[in-house]
Amino acid sequence: MKPIAIFQHHADDGPGYFAQFLGQAGLPSRLFHLAYGDAPPSSLAEFSGLCVLGGPMGANDDLPWLAAEIKLIREAIIADLPVIGHCLGGQLLSKALGGVVTRAPQVEIGWSDLTLGDAQGARWFGGRDSLRLFQWHGDSFSIPPEATHIVSGQYCANQAFVYGKKHLGMQFHCEIDVAKVKTWLINDRQELVNSASPAVQQAEALLPTLAAEVANSQRIADAIYSEWIKGL
């Protein structure tokens, strides 16, 4: 099988559990660290799918590699290569499909209880009707034209959408592992401390149950990724 292209935007926001899942499934991948000097591929003809990760920059920022990335996301959709977007990646997928990205009503950091809003969502989440997943974002995407809104949240209504049968945009981070979250809590501690948002949880509240919460998140991720790879 051709490898899956993975677009990474920040040193602290790598593929995490997504890479582990691919390894366990025997699926090859190739990582492009776009914000740190890696040139994006000239095309996606040599790849079977595209994963777009998160990052602290905004989807509307004037960064040359972001424009190239959106172009490649559109190329993937036209070529029927499945795309999966995590947080910033979901926002870029929305933009590529004609949606918009704006400031979210509240900054969300920490665990969020989400609900499925459409029957199509059941196949992506293993039949679950409620989800508890990790957030770290200040922006939010709109649901693009012809896409289906499948997950909602209390503080951010648009948490996930499906376009066609293969493409999934998510506002949350289902790719986290314990090490990744701990790195964020250390390196970005001031963002938590300085926030007045009711949707921000402090490190002291997150750390005691982190391992158990991440284990549950990864079970949900298994369902999401198992469905996504069916389109490869």
Secondary structure, 3 states (H helix, E strand, C coil): CCCEEEEECCCCCCCHHHHHHHHHHCCCEEEEEHHHCCCCCCCCCCCCEEEECCCCCCCCCCCHHHHHHHHHHHHHHHCCCCEEEECHHHHHHHHHCCCCEEEEEEEEEEEEEEEECCHHHHHHCCCCCEEEEEEEEEEEECCCCCEEEEEEECCCCCCEEEECCCEEEECCECCCCHHHHHHHHHHCHHHHHCCCCCCECCHHHHHHHHHHHHHHHHHHHHHHHHHHHHHC
